[in-house]
Amino acid sequence: MQGSLESLVSLLESYRGRDKVIRTICYGSQLVGGVLSQRTEESPQLGKSLLLFSAQLSHCRTVLRLFDDLSMLAYCHSYGLGSGEEDPGLRWISVLNNVADQLYYPCEHIAWAADAELIKVKSDKWWLFSTVLWGSSLLLGILRSVRLLVLLKRKLRKCERDRDDSSEARSVSRSQIHTQMREELLTVLSSMADLSNAIHWMPPGFLWAGRFPNWLVGLMGTISSLIGLIQMNASNSDQSDSA
């Protein structure tokens, strides 16, 4: 119990950890609120309250992202054109992904400022731009993970054919590759769940835009958020083990 509490406190003390917790509660509230609001005979007011709570948490995350531009710019600058990547396909997918992520923030900031009446522009088109960029980033992220899975499979087959290494070394290498593959599979599942929501928020007429009920948006977001928490916990555990 004490260890779980300390882990939660540690998670909430970091910006990324707090954002993931807020995101999980936000979508979880939308999921439960959407289900309850459809059952008019059972706690409709509670359902509406949870949906309002979810909307406020979403707004909170939007405001917090006002300060993400510089960290994203620093990451893009450090990655550059991906000269450290051995695979050209992986490199250019990552570069395009970084460009989409970097452009997303100012578009969202303008949309937020317009809604807050800080600037006199219509927010609709800027929300659309930010949604398109988010969806593009998710799609590129899926392509990147799929490409990584292909490369990891090739590496795994090479490892199994290589008889020069000791059996223990091969076992460790295979274990590391399988761990990376599981990580990328989780990333694909998370991004696909988010992409389904991104398409829902596109203008009506585009695929299933506008057709998701609140509970389904909440379900997709909750799945993605829980995967993100699992990945963050696994990453922190690996760092603790290496330390």
N, C-alpha and C positions, 0 to 999 in steps of 0.2 A: 504493500500500500504506500509506504513511504517512498519507495523507489519510483512508483508510478507518478506520485505527486511531484517529485523532483524532476522527472522527465517532462511532465506537462509544463511546469514552471520554466524549465530550460527552453522548451519549445516556444512559449509565449514571450520570452525575453528577446528572441531574435525577430527581426522584421519579417523575414520569409516564413518563419514558423507561425507567427501570429496571423499573417495573411492567410495561410493555409487553414488555420483553425477557423478564422472568421468566414472563409469561403465555404468550408464544410458545414458550419452552422447555418449560413445563409441559404445554401441549396437544400439542406435538410429541413429547414423551416418551410421552404417553398414546397417541398415534397409533401410534408405532413399537412401544411395549410391547404394545398391544392386538393388533397384527398378529402379533408374535412369539409371544405367549402362546397364540394359536390354532393355531400350528404346533408341535405337541407334539414333533415330531421335530427341530425346529431351534431351539436356544437358548431353551427355555422359561423357564429361570432368568433369563436376560437380560431377557426380556419382563416377568417379575414384578418384577424390580429396577427397570426403567424405570417401571412403574406405581406402585411405591412412591415412587420419586423424584418423579414427577408429583404424587402426593398430598401430599408434603411441601412442594413448591413452592406448591401450592394453599393449604395451611395457612399458609405464609409470607405470602401475599397477604392472607389473611383477617386475620392479626394486624396487618399494615401498615395495613389499612383502618380500624383502631380510631382512627386519627388524621385521618380524612377528613371527619368531621362538620362541623367548623368551616369548612373551605374550602367545603363544599357549602352551608352556611348562609349564608356570605358571598355566594356566587353567587346564591342564591335571594333574598337581601335586595336585592342590586344589580339583579336582574331585576324583582323585585316582581310587579306584575300585567301586565307587558309593555307599558307605556304607549308605549314606543318602537317597537313593532311596528305597521305600517300595516294588516296583515291581521288581523281579529278571530279567524278560525279558527286561524291560526298562533299567535296570542297565547295562546289558552286551551289549545291542545294543549301549548304550552311550559310554561305554569303547572302543568298537571296532571302533566307529565313531571317537573318540579322537585319537586313534592310527593311523587311516587312515589320519586324518588331520595333525598330527604331522610329519608323514613320507612324506607327500606331499611336504612340504616346501623344505627340502634338495634336493629332486629329481628335483624340478623346478629350484632351485638355480644352480645345476650342469648343467642342460640343458641351462640355460641362460648364464652361464660362458663359456660353450662350444661354443655357438653361437657368443659370444663376443670375442672368441679366447683367453680367459684368461687361459684356460686349454686345453690340447690336447686330447680330447675324442670326440666321435661322439655324437651329441646332440639328435639324433632321438630316441634312446631307452630310454633316460632320459625323453624326452617329453612324450613318451608313458607311462612310469611308473607314471609320475605325472597325466596324464589324467585318467589312470586306478584308481589311488588312489582318485582322485577327484570324478569320477563316483561312486566308492565304498562308499565314504563319503555321496554323495547325496542319494544313494539307502538306506544306513543305516539311514540317516536322515528321509527319507520317512517312513521307517518301524517304526522308533521311534515315529513319529507324528501319524501314524495310531494306534500304541499301546496306545498312550496317549488319542486319541479320544475314543478308546474302554473303557479305564479306566474312562474317564470323563462322558461317557454315563452311566456307572454303577453308578457313583457318583450322576449323575442327577436323575436317577430312585430312588436311595436310599433317596435322598433329598425330592423327591415328596411323598415317602411313609412315611417319618418321620413326625409324627403329634405332636411330643413333642415340636418342635420349634414353635415360633410365626410365623404368616403369613408374617410379615415384614422381619424376619430373613431368612425365606425360599426364599422370593423374591430376597433378596440381594445375597444369595448363588447361586440361579439359574442364576441370571444375570452374576455373576462372571464366572460360569461354561460355559455359552453360549459364553462369551467373549473369554475364553481360547480355546474353540472349534473353533471359527472363526479364531483365531490366528493360530491354528494348520492346519486348512484347507488351509489358505493362504500359510503356509510353504510348504505343500504338493504340491500345484500348482506351487510355485516358484521352488522347487527342481525338479519337473517333467520337467519343461521348461529347466532348466539347464542340467538335465540328457539327454534330447534329443540332446542337443548340444555336450555333452561329448561323446555320442555314435557316433555322426557325425565325431568327431575328432579321433576315433579309426581307426585301419588299415582297408583298404578296404576289404569287404567280411563279416564284422561283422555287422549284422542287416542292418541299413541304413547308415553305415559309409561312409562319403565322398559324400553323395547324396544331402545334403542340399545346395540350392543356398544361396548366401550371404544374400539376403533379409530375408530368413527364419531363418537363424542363428541370424540375427539382431532382428527379431521379437520375437523369444524365449528368447533371452537375455534381450530385452526391457521389456517384460512381467515380467520376474524374477526381474529385477532391480526396476521397478515401485512398485512391491509388497514389496520389501525390503525397499524402501523409505516410503511407507505407514506404514509398521510395525515399522520403526524407529520413525516416527512422532507420532504414537499412543503410543509408549513406552515413548517418551519424554513428551507427554501430561499427561500420567498417573503419571509420576514422578513429574510434576509440580503441579498436583492436590493434590498429597499426601504431597507435601512440603507445 
